[in-house]
Amino acid sequence: MRRAVLLMILATMANSALAAGWYKVEVLVFARNYPVSDEIWDTGLQPRYASQSVTIGAPEQSDYVSANAVARGAWQPLSEEETSLQFMMERMASTGDYRELYHAGWRQPIGNKSDTTPVYLSGGRNIVTDDGAVPELEGTLQFSESRFVHVSPRLWLNTESNGERFYVDISQGRRLTGSDVYYFDHPMFGMLVRVAQ
């Protein structure tokens, strides 16, 4: 009986230690300057994403993150020398076909989905609407780890076609392996993500 209890305690401690590994995350979101698509967009979509989130550079303002993780530097922007996707954006922008909406790198603990706070992103231009100014890009990225790291984006782009404003989104989750760069595609905008330990 003691042996079983000891094994349960050790398993719990091991799961807790593995549950929140620290990762370096880098995200680049870009808009297509000349989107080409014959799709008919649903103009009634409105942004929906996790309201309980953390903002890069201001984690202390979130009630949903670990004070210990914040003290260890989680969700603080990395220096340009510590990131690597900017050169891709520079090459893409030089074609005249793309423009940057958001780019940042940070470190954060990633555990199971219920224990990892989504990261809030906003960027691009401020767009004046009847409801006031809104960011061109906004949404969240939910990272989680089971056997692999996963990302579930809920990113919304406020765009225009034929004089009408509407939202489009990237919301397809993906499993991330290694430290490869992953591309999330949409006819109006795209995202590159790299996660490494």
Steps between C-alpha positions, in 0.01 A plus 500: 500500500779743592674412178187584296457834678867582446473415129190720469679792668806460275280477189315816600825686561638383166182607319514843667862544400430401142170686480651845463816490293655834406503593132622779279214611273521723193201616297481701179162599356480674162234632264489448128494839327324361193293202615375284216197291581167418341358408840184665622565609857248488783472869587318429825794345686612673819823431691471232767802398703604431858445802722719352775836560337845648547657777290865485396693771686229544765449163673465664841166644383350152462324328789533165321875436505741367761682773694797262515508475118479879468787536749705262282447725194208326330311694231765771473615593147823345382768718345534512121819291530297222667241482220540368147182561299558871433731425207215303338268798538759732350533273195121469467446877537762572233267338243231757578245221551506479881509723806564419863206501743674354806840359591626401844700236680471404868552217746216332685409183686278266297306226674164338446233713335306573818817628676646715220369854456434611140720781364318810370628657175400824333665688220480662163322827443230648722173493308231755578154344516161612627599345834833686520855402404580128485827325418528352152622173657395358835454165664670235708738208466438210740810285546484162672717196542409135529745283312571786257446875515175612338378846403137599455474845341193724511632790292269750333586743220276801444512542122309653211373386163282695255460780756371269774686432829492152649705254706680185385682259729772242538373239745646166397710342775821317430750270668853643507805274503861601533591863446372520141313803369129429448291689249130576550334607178201714407432684173507836685779446755742243637698407807839340569560335839814348647511336844822355647619394844 
